[in-house]
Amino acid sequence: MSVTAMKARLKRDAEKYPESTRIRLHRALSWLGRAERETKDPDAAFLFLWIAFNAAYAREFGQGENERQRLSEFIAMLLAADRDKSLHAIVFQQFSGPIRMLIDNKFVFEPFWRAFREHDWSNRWEASFGASHKAALASIMQGDTAKLLSIVFDRLYVLRNQLVHGGATWNSSINRAQVKDGVRILSALIPAILERMFEQPALDFGDVLYPVV
């Protein structure tokens, strides 16, 4: 479903959804639409796509909860509601392309950078990297969408941090592969995520962080 079609659906069926979900969808669609118009700047496209994703899942923190836990819970809710397994299909169809490339890229693997920052030359991060890669392959063999998505979003979150926190140069020649792979993955996943939200109006994603006041 296109952004235009989803916006029309939200306007037509607004009363079906709780206010927090309407706000999430409205904001996410605005950023997704902007991302789709950004065809010549992968850095900007990735950031717009991530904001669209963040608009969909962000909520107030629970006791002892962190960002990745919120993301994991959001994905779990969507997968449980994914009756036609569209998210599963997207993830596994893309595995041989941008997802595999992202998982094979050490520069979006947080333990690599932790070892670099801490001057840990033991190469223990390589064992962790290999285990993560093995887990991704196992998730493919087992059809474990939740596990594979968890690994994918761990990598995307590192890329997000690099860009948002000024850890990368705009339009740099040294980080093009992961940015372009990230754009391809999010461009496929986010519309499917929003469609699942449309189809399950009873799902409670919690209060939005910044309500309309």
Buried (B, 14 or more C-beta within 10 A) or exposed (E): EEBEEBBEBBEEEEEEBBEBBBBBBBBBBBBBBBBBEBEEBBBBBBBBBBBBBBBBBBBEEEEEEEEEEBBBBBBEBBBEBBEEEBBBEBBBEBBEEBBBBBBBBEBBBBBBBEBEEEEEEEEEBBEBBEEBBEBBBEBBEEEBBBBBBBBBBBBBBBBBBBBEEEEBEEEEEEBEBBBBBBBBBBBBBBBBBBBBBBEBEEBEBBEBEEEEE
